[in-house]
Amino acid sequence: MISTPGYIDSYYSASANPLAPYPQLEGARVADVCVIGAGYTGLSTALHLAERGYKVTVLEAERVAWGASGRNGGHVGVGQRRCQSDLEEMFGIDIARQLWQFSLEAVHLVEQLINKYQINCDLKRGIMHLAAKPSHDNYLRKEAELLQERYEYTDVRYADEQEVGGLVGTGRYLGAQIDSGSLHLHPLNYGLGLAAACAEAGVELFENSRVTRYQGGSSCTVETAKGQVKAGNIVLACNGYLGNLESRLAGKIMPINNFILATEPLSEPLAQKLIANDYAVQDTLFVINYWKLSGDNRLIFGGGENYTTRFPADIRKFVRKNMLKVYPQLERARIDYGWGGTLAITMNRMPHMGRLEPNVYYSQGYSGHGVPTATFAGKLLAEVIAGTEERFDIMSKIPTETFPGGTLLRWPGLVLGMLYHSLLDRFGH
Ligand SMILES: Cc1cc2nc3c(=O)[nH]c(=O)nc-3n(C[C@H](O)[C@H](O)[C@H](O)COP(=O)(O)OP(=O)(O)OC[C@H]3O[C@@H](n4cnc5c(N)ncnc54)[C@H](O)[C@@H]3O)c2cc1C
């Protein structure tokens, strides 16, 4: 299988649906809204605005869904990145309930968009969360009860060690939450489908058009090396790839790299032994392991991250050692692909959305939960730009602390913190 030009070498780009390239921005354009970044955040914003009749231009530095949106695990999980019991403690029961409803709407929205725009992206149902330690097992059981009782969410149930062993073909886990309301999919094909839907709805998409500078206020302008867009509003949707474009946002997120491999296609009986119900799976470690089967029965296994500006020299080897801890029976399986991507986390792991100026909006920092959340953020951004602020403001009022040291010094302390937690994973505390 050959990777699609302009995308990193990955199983996803090798199995991408055919796509025509979008042009590079040259010269001057005018739009109601200029969106910077064509991942799920930018594409969903553009699509929802175009559906409301806005003239939208999207500028992407590389290719559409080239960033985290084309490289991730493809898990579309119900709930926020933080569990409901945490959210109740952090924000009180009313906001926690609202955030829960948003999360259900987010997963539903992904499914609706896929159906409405007939996006072919291996959509499947179900995620299992596996307990790696006794305290995690206890927590998963209690959280499942909370969701069933207080949130009347009946798609989740707790499963004990014996049942889990039968479902996932490994004795490493102590119990699980089994959630039939969540989904999983081929992330790049989902992103490409959103881009195609945008184009069909009249959005002007430009690739290889990195924004070098922008200005909000009364003469709102966005500049690339070869062109310029004058717009009524700007949306910043660059997430982990924001770089130096906007220092007021950069200090609120920490970009981290996470890595995935894809095995060769596995025989049907072996694939069934690894994941009997074809759900996506993730464990509860700080540096989580997550996996699922692809449309052609490869194991897509994510595990391992780093906090530097570089990826490991041999990503397949880096991730394979984590995969073999879960599935030693895959010792002889060929690893066909290994790749990485950059996501953005926030201090409290909740998304960071808001306005920098009255006509400059942003959304970022989904902390590993962006497939549903970034898609939903796009809907909220379209709502607020169209004049309905209420739901967007529930999210924009969620506090996001600046990382200690801001953009310059956030690395050393944080990296140490992240490494400390991953060490706890390793030594089983
Ligand atoms: C390995 C990995 C696994 C993950 N697994 C999951 C998962 O299973 N489930 C889940 O929910 N989430 C997961 N995530 C997180 C999820 O992928 C992201 O939260 C989500 O894709 C973010 O979408 P986005 O549009 O905000 O950002 P991105 O998809 O990163 O898009 C940002 C875009 O902005 C562009 N850009 C940046 N600067 C400029 C500029 N100056 N001018 C123009 N364009 C610019 C970039 O090129 C990029 O295309 C994972 C992430 C990674 C990396």
The ligand as a Gaussian input file, in Angstrom:
#p B3LYP/6-31G(d) Opt

LIG

0 1
 C       -1.241000       9.703000      17.949000
 C       -2.518000      10.367000      18.386000
 C       -3.584000       9.583000      18.820000
 C       -4.777000      10.177000      19.205000
 N       -5.843000       9.378000      19.491000
 C       -7.053000       9.938000      19.708000
 C       -8.211000       9.125000      19.842000
 O       -8.166000       7.904000      19.680000
 N       -9.395000       9.723000      20.113000
 C       -9.506000      11.087000      20.243000
 O      -10.606000      11.582000      20.506000
 N       -8.421000      11.893000      20.066000
 C       -7.213000      11.361000      19.786000
 N       -6.145000      12.165000      19.548000
 C       -6.331000      13.618000      19.570000
 C       -7.028000      14.146000      18.305000
 O       -6.411000      13.605000      17.164000
 C       -6.937000      15.682000      18.273000
 O       -7.469000      16.200000      19.470000
 C       -7.722000      16.284000      17.120000
 O       -7.397000      15.677000      15.907000
 C       -7.431000      17.786000      17.069000
 O       -7.981000      18.323000      15.888000
 P       -7.567000      19.781000      15.469000
 O       -8.288000      20.104000      14.230000
 O       -7.816000      20.719000      16.606000
 O       -5.997000      19.735000      15.275000
 P       -5.118000      19.062000      14.113000
 O       -5.808000      17.927000      13.493000
 O       -3.764000      18.848000      14.649000
 O       -5.099000      20.182000      12.981000
 C       -4.403000      21.395000      13.115000
 C       -4.043000      21.835000      11.715000
 O       -3.575000      23.190000      11.753000
 C       -2.590000      23.327000      10.749000
 N       -1.813000      24.526000      11.035000
 C       -0.991000      24.757000      12.086000
 N       -0.437000      25.979000      11.981000
 C       -0.916000      26.547000      10.849000
 C       -0.706000      27.805000      10.206000
 N        0.124000      28.727000      10.702000
 N       -1.358000      28.050000       9.023000
 C       -2.215000      27.126000       8.493000
 N       -2.443000      25.911000       9.072000
 C       -1.801000      25.629000      10.231000
 C       -1.801000      22.034000      10.858000
 O       -1.060000      21.777000       9.687000
 C       -2.901000      21.007000      11.115000
 O       -3.354000      20.389000       9.928000
 C       -4.910000      11.600000      19.190000
 C       -3.853000      12.394000      18.758000
 C       -2.668000      11.788000      18.350000
 C       -1.538000      12.654000      17.849000

